[in-house]
Structure formats: structure tokens, C-alpha cells
Amino acid sequence: MFGEFRVDVFFVLSGFVIALALEAGTTSVRDFVVSRLVRIVPLYWLATLLVFFGALLRPDLFNSTTANVPDLLKSLFFVPYRKESGHIFPMLFVGWTLNYEMLFYAASALALWRFQRHVSFVFAAITLLLSAVFLIASLAHSSRALVEFLAYDRLLEFPLGIAVWFVWRKGLRIPVALAASGAVAMYVLMTCIERVWPDVSPVVGNGVPTSLLLMSTLSLEGLVVDSALTRGLLYLGDASYATYLSHPFVIEAMRKLVPKVVHGFDVRSPGGVILAIVVASVVGCVVYRYVDKPLQRAMRRLINVKRVVNAPAGEQAPFRVR
């Protein structure tokens, strides 16, 4: 499928963002875990439950998803399993990337627990943990879903993001005159590799170019000014998770329902693709504003209430999830 390298961008960027969040060395394991759960779980669970009940009520609309409770529980708790199609996907198929994200967060939490006051050790431990998991799973040569899932080399793209953070913190910058063209060049390169060299390792074909793309865009941060356009793009970025989880519903609706109303409409046509991007972005912003943010606030309140109830005598106000 065209554009799969966007997953690699997502993974490398995640590694960079988590390194940025932990660099101060003051984040506790509890705060880190809670912040990640609050950010990821509520909307994903809601979207997964929508798929489950959709498959339960209208199984004819789904290709390889059946409404059974074991698969629902595996999907909700980020346990990889093989669907009827043979793919290792949860009920909401885009959630496969979140399974890797949660593994990355688990490795980060473990490293943070062991080396909290030594940031460099934390990042080294994350890299070693993920590399060891990948190596052991690869050497196992097993067809079991979990082992196959762990042997996917995209797992190594999170450490690439940490490496970008490291060189960025050391002050390495790409000259502005080259940064913009470099970012475009890396995007074009990944597009070409995807078409002419589809079997190359994602780490080589997409992870390394994504790292250079990220370095290029970071080198342009001095040019960013406060404007309506900047604020709009930042809002789209804030809503990107909601857009990611909601876009399959939008695409499937446009693929299966719109042609019944608009004769000859094809979401895969150039016009259909542009329309799908616009509609998915708008829906994502709406979901972020009216669903995702309220769900996060509700979960924060719930956790803070539990923190107060279970706090030892004399403890002050509950922690705040950032």
C-alpha cells in the first residue's frame, strides 16, 4: 500500500518525543505510565468497541473481523494475534502500530524504573531491550503470532528516534539552506524506495531517511513564527492521533457507502484521495475536540480521585498527568 512509510515516520518520531519527555530525568515511572495510558487508551478502546459492535450487528460490512470476545480482549489489551486474513492485526487494524508503541512504552518504563536518575542509561537500556527482543524473536524462527510480531525490524525505529534526539541535543543542525530541500528529498526518496525496492528492510528504506527528514525539520524550527497557519497546523498535529484512529471509518464509509449515492465515485481516484484526506482531517479534528479530549480529562479525573482515596495520611494534592 502506498504511503506505508508514514508508519516509520510515526515510530521514529515517537522515539524522539519520548526522549524529549524524559530528558530532564525528573519523570517518575508512575507518571510516565499513566500519561501514556491516558493519551492512548481511551480513544483506542472506544474505536475498538465500535468495530466490535459493528461486526456484531453488521458482519457483512467487515472482511476479516468477527465479533468474538477473546479477540476483543486481545485487541483492548494490546496482545498481538493473527486474524482470519492471516495478518497480525487487532480488531481496529491500524491498532497494530499501537501494539508496538505499547511495547516501546513498556521498555521505557522498565528502563526508567531501573535508571531514573541517569538519563543516558535510560535511553541505552531502552535500545538494548528492544534490540534484544528483536534479536531473540528473529532467531526463534517461529510462525507464532507473538514471535513474528516481535521479530519485525520496525521495532528498531524507536531507538533511531532516540538517536535523533541525542544528536539534536548535542547541537547538530543541518544548514537552513539545505534543511528544507533535504526534508523534501527524504520524502521523495522513501516514495521511490517503496515503489522500486518494496522488499527492503523498513529500517533501511524508511527509518534512516525518516531520521534525516526529522533532523531537517528540526533544523528549520527557527523559521517558525506565530500565525494562524502555524496554529492551524499545530492543531492538526494535536488531532493526528484522533485522525489516525478515525480515518479507517471515514475511508470505509467513502468506499462502501458514497458510491451508492454518487455514481462512479472511487475513493482511490486522485479526486477521491484528496477528498478523503480533507474529510478524514476534519473528522479527526472534530473527534479530537469533542471525544478524545473529554475522554482524556475523564480518565485523568478518575485516576486523580483514586490517587486521593489511596493516598497515605498527610499526602498533599494528587499528581497531575501531563
C-alpha positions as CSV (number, residue, x, y, z in Angstrom):
1,M,0.0,0.0,0.0
2,F,1.4,3.4,-1.0
3,G,2.5,5.6,1.9
4,E,3.3,2.9,4.4
5,F,6.5,4.8,5.3
6,R,4.2,7.1,7.3
7,V,4.3,4.3,9.9
8,D,8.1,4.6,10.0
9,V,7.8,8.4,10.5
10,F,5.4,7.7,13.4
11,F,7.8,5.3,15.1
12,V,11.0,7.4,14.7
13,L,9.1,10.5,15.8
14,S,7.7,8.6,18.9
15,G,11.3,7.7,19.9
16,F,12.3,11.3,19.6
17,V,9.2,12.6,21.6
18,I,9.7,10.1,24.4
19,A,13.4,11.0,24.7
20,L,12.4,14.7,24.8
21,A,9.8,14.0,27.5
22,L,12.3,12.0,29.7
23,E,15.4,14.1,29.2
24,A,15.0,16.1,32.4
25,G,15.3,12.9,34.5
26,T,12.5,14.0,36.8
27,T,9.6,11.9,35.5
28,S,8.6,9.1,37.7
29,V,7.7,5.7,36.4
30,R,4.1,6.1,37.6
31,D,3.7,9.5,35.9
32,F,5.1,8.2,32.7
33,V,2.9,5.1,32.5
34,V,-0.2,7.0,33.5
35,S,0.4,9.8,31.0
36,R,0.9,7.2,28.2
37,L,-2.2,5.3,29.1
38,V,-4.3,8.4,29.3
39,R,-3.1,9.5,25.9
40,I,-3.5,6.2,24.1
41,V,-6.1,4.0,25.8
42,P,-9.5,5.9,26.0
43,L,-10.0,6.7,22.3
44,Y,-8.5,3.4,21.1
45,W,-10.8,1.4,23.3
46,L,-13.8,3.4,22.1
47,A,-12.8,2.9,18.5
48,T,-12.2,-0.8,19.1
49,L,-15.6,-1.2,20.7
50,L,-17.2,0.5,17.7
51,V,-15.6,-2.1,15.5
52,F,-16.7,-4.9,17.7
53,F,-20.3,-3.9,17.9
54,G,-20.3,-3.0,14.2
55,A,-19.1,-6.5,13.4
56,L,-21.7,-7.9,15.7
57,L,-24.6,-6.0,14.2
58,R,-23.4,-5.9,10.5
59,P,-20.9,-8.6,9.9
60,D,-21.4,-8.2,6.1
61,L,-19.5,-4.9,6.3
62,F,-16.3,-6.4,7.6
63,N,-13.9,-8.5,5.7
64,S,-11.8,-10.4,8.3
65,T,-13.2,-9.2,11.6
66,T,-15.6,-11.3,13.7
67,A,-17.2,-10.2,16.9
68,N,-15.8,-12.6,19.4
69,V,-14.8,-11.7,23.0
70,P,-11.3,-13.3,23.1
71,D,-10.2,-11.2,20.1
72,L,-11.8,-8.2,21.6
73,L,-9.8,-8.6,24.9
74,K,-6.6,-9.2,23.0
75,S,-7.2,-6.0,21.0
76,L,-8.1,-3.9,24.0
77,F,-5.0,-5.0,25.9
78,F,-2.5,-4.8,23.0
79,V,-1.9,-8.5,22.7
80,P,-0.9,-9.4,19.0
81,Y,-2.9,-12.2,17.4
82,R,-3.5,-13.5,13.9
83,K,-6.8,-12.6,12.2
84,E,-8.7,-14.8,9.8
85,S,-6.9,-13.0,6.9
86,G,-3.5,-14.2,8.2
87,H,-2.4,-10.7,9.2
88,I,-1.4,-9.9,12.8
89,F,-3.9,-7.1,13.3
90,P,-6.2,-6.2,16.2
91,M,-9.9,-5.5,15.6
92,L,-9.2,-1.9,14.6
93,F,-6.5,-2.8,12.1
94,V,-4.5,0.4,12.5
95,G,-4.0,-0.5,16.1
96,W,-1.1,-2.8,15.2
97,T,1.1,0.2,15.4
98,L,-0.1,0.9,18.9
99,N,0.9,-2.6,19.9
100,Y,4.4,-1.6,19.0
101,E,4.0,1.7,20.8
102,M,2.9,0.0,24.0
103,L,5.9,-2.4,23.8
104,F,8.1,0.7,23.4
105,Y,6.4,2.3,26.4
106,A,6.9,-0.9,28.5
107,A,10.6,-0.9,27.7
108,S,10.8,2.8,28.5
109,A,9.1,2.3,31.8
110,L,11.3,-0.6,32.8
111,A,14.4,1.4,31.9
112,L,13.1,4.4,33.7
113,W,12.4,2.3,36.8
114,R,16.0,1.0,36.8
115,F,17.9,4.1,35.8
116,Q,15.6,7.0,36.6
117,R,18.3,9.5,37.7
118,H,20.7,8.6,34.8
119,V,19.0,9.6,31.5
120,S,21.8,8.3,29.3
121,F,21.4,4.9,30.9
122,V,17.6,5.0,30.4
123,F,18.0,5.5,26.7
124,A,20.8,3.0,26.4
125,A,18.6,0.4,28.3
126,I,15.6,1.1,26.0
127,T,17.8,0.5,22.9
128,L,19.3,-2.7,24.4
129,L,15.9,-4.1,25.5
130,L,14.2,-3.5,22.1
131,S,17.2,-4.8,20.2
132,A,17.4,-7.9,22.4
133,V,13.7,-8.6,22.0
134,F,14.0,-8.3,18.2
135,L,17.1,-10.5,18.0
136,I,15.7,-13.3,20.2
137,A,12.4,-13.3,18.3
138,S,14.3,-13.3,15.0
139,L,16.5,-16.2,16.0
140,A,13.5,-18.2,17.2
141,H,12.2,-18.6,13.6
142,S,8.7,-19.2,14.8
143,S,5.4,-18.7,13.0
144,R,3.5,-17.9,16.2
145,A,1.9,-14.5,16.1
146,L,3.6,-13.0,19.1
147,V,7.1,-14.1,18.0
148,E,6.5,-13.0,14.4
149,F,5.3,-9.7,15.8
150,L,8.4,-9.2,17.9
151,A,10.7,-10.1,15.0
152,Y,9.6,-7.2,12.9
153,D,12.5,-4.9,12.4
154,R,10.4,-1.7,12.6
155,L,10.8,-2.2,16.3
156,L,14.3,-0.8,15.9
157,E,13.0,2.5,14.6
158,F,12.2,3.8,18.1
159,P,15.9,3.8,19.0
160,L,16.5,5.7,15.8
161,G,14.3,8.5,17.2
162,I,16.3,8.5,20.4
163,A,19.5,8.8,18.3
164,V,18.0,11.8,16.6
165,W,17.3,13.4,20.0
166,F,20.8,12.7,21.1
167,V,22.5,14.4,18.1
168,W,19.9,17.3,18.3
169,R,20.7,17.9,21.9
170,K,24.4,17.9,21.1
171,G,23.7,20.9,18.9
172,L,24.0,19.3,15.5
173,R,21.9,21.2,12.9
174,I,21.6,21.0,9.2
175,P,22.2,24.3,7.4
176,V,18.8,26.0,6.8
177,A,19.6,26.3,3.1
178,L,19.8,22.5,2.9
179,A,17.2,21.5,5.5
180,A,14.1,22.3,3.5
181,S,15.3,20.6,0.4
182,G,16.7,17.7,2.5
183,A,13.3,17.1,4.1
184,V,11.6,17.0,0.6
185,A,14.4,14.8,-0.7
186,M,14.0,12.2,2.0
187,Y,10.2,12.1,1.4
188,V,10.7,11.6,-2.3
189,L,13.4,9.0,-1.6
190,M,11.0,7.0,0.6
191,T,8.3,7.2,-2.0
192,C,10.7,5.9,-4.7
193,I,12.1,3.1,-2.5
194,E,8.6,2.0,-1.7
195,R,7.9,1.6,-5.4
196,V,11.1,0.2,-6.8
197,W,12.5,-1.6,-3.8
198,P,9.4,-2.8,-1.8
199,D,11.2,-5.7,-0.1
200,V,14.0,-3.7,1.6
201,S,14.1,-3.6,5.4
202,P,11.8,-0.7,6.6
203,V,14.6,0.4,8.9
204,V,17.0,0.9,6.0
205,G,14.5,2.1,3.4
206,N,12.4,4.3,5.6
207,G,13.8,4.5,9.1
208,V,17.2,6.1,8.2
209,P,15.6,8.6,5.7
210,T,13.0,9.5,8.3
211,S,15.7,10.2,10.8
212,L,17.3,12.6,8.3
213,L,13.9,14.1,7.5
214,L,13.3,14.7,11.2
215,M,16.8,16.3,11.6
216,S,16.0,18.6,8.6
217,T,12.6,19.7,10.0
218,L,14.2,20.3,13.5
219,S,16.8,22.5,11.8
220,L,14.0,24.7,10.4
221,E,12.4,25.4,13.8
222,G,14.0,28.9,14.0
223,L,11.9,29.9,11.0
224,V,8.6,29.1,12.6
225,V,6.6,32.2,13.6
226,D,3.3,32.5,15.4
227,S,0.5,32.8,12.8
228,A,-3.0,31.5,12.1
229,L,-1.4,29.0,9.7
230,T,1.1,27.8,12.3
231,R,-1.7,27.4,14.9
232,G,-3.8,25.5,12.4
233,L,-1.0,23.1,11.6
234,L,-0.3,22.6,15.3
235,Y,-4.0,21.8,15.9
236,L,-3.9,19.3,13.1
237,G,-0.8,17.8,14.8
238,D,-2.6,17.6,18.1
239,A,-5.6,15.9,16.4
240,S,-3.4,13.5,14.5
241,Y,-4.0,10.6,16.9
242,A,-7.8,11.1,16.7
243,T,-7.4,11.3,12.9
244,Y,-5.3,8.2,12.8
245,L,-7.9,6.1,14.7
246,S,-11.0,7.6,13.0
247,H,-9.7,7.6,9.4
248,P,-10.5,3.9,8.7
249,F,-14.2,4.6,9.5
250,V,-14.1,7.6,7.1
251,I,-12.4,5.7,4.3
252,E,-14.6,2.6,4.6
253,A,-17.7,4.8,4.6
254,M,-16.5,6.6,1.5
255,R,-15.5,3.3,-0.2
256,K,-18.7,1.4,0.5
257,L,-21.5,4.0,1.0
258,V,-20.7,7.0,-1.0
259,P,-20.8,5.1,-4.4
260,K,-24.4,4.2,-3.6
261,V,-25.2,7.9,-3.6
262,V,-22.7,9.3,-6.1
263,H,-22.5,7.1,-9.1
264,G,-18.9,6.4,-10.3
265,F,-17.2,7.7,-7.1
266,D,-13.9,5.9,-6.4
267,V,-12.1,6.8,-3.2
268,R,-8.9,5.6,-4.8
269,S,-9.0,8.1,-7.7
270,P,-6.9,11.3,-7.4
271,G,-10.1,13.3,-6.6
272,G,-11.3,10.7,-4.1
273,V,-7.9,10.6,-2.3
274,I,-7.9,14.4,-1.9
275,L,-11.5,14.4,-0.7
276,A,-10.7,11.5,1.7
277,I,-7.8,13.4,3.2
278,V,-9.8,16.5,3.7
279,V,-12.8,14.7,5.2
280,A,-10.6,12.5,7.4
281,S,-8.7,15.5,8.7
282,V,-12.0,17.4,9.5
283,V,-13.5,14.3,11.2
284,G,-10.2,13.8,13.1
285,C,-10.3,17.4,14.4
286,V,-14.0,17.0,15.5
287,V,-13.2,13.7,17.2
288,Y,-10.2,15.2,19.0
289,R,-12.2,18.2,20.2
290,Y,-15.4,16.5,21.3
291,V,-14.4,12.9,22.0
292,D,-10.7,12.5,22.6
293,K,-10.1,15.5,24.9
294,P,-13.1,14.8,27.1
295,L,-12.2,11.2,27.4
296,Q,-8.7,12.1,28.5
297,R,-10.0,14.6,31.0
298,A,-12.4,12.0,32.4
299,M,-9.6,9.4,32.8
300,R,-7.3,12.0,34.5
301,R,-10.1,12.8,37.0
302,L,-10.7,9.1,37.6
303,I,-7.0,8.4,38.3
304,N,-6.6,11.5,40.4
305,V,-9.7,10.6,42.5
306,K,-8.2,7.1,43.1
307,R,-4.9,8.7,44.0
308,V,-6.5,10.8,46.6
309,V,-8.5,7.9,48.0
310,N,-5.5,5.7,48.3
311,A,-3.0,8.4,49.4
312,P,-1.3,7.9,52.8
313,A,-2.3,10.2,55.6
314,G,-0.8,13.6,55.2
315,E,-0.1,13.4,51.5
316,Q,-0.9,16.6,49.6
317,A,-2.8,17.1,46.3
318,P,-2.7,14.3,43.8
319,F,-0.1,14.2,41.0
320,R,-1.0,15.7,37.7
321,V,-0.9,13.8,34.4
322,R,0.9,15.8,31.8
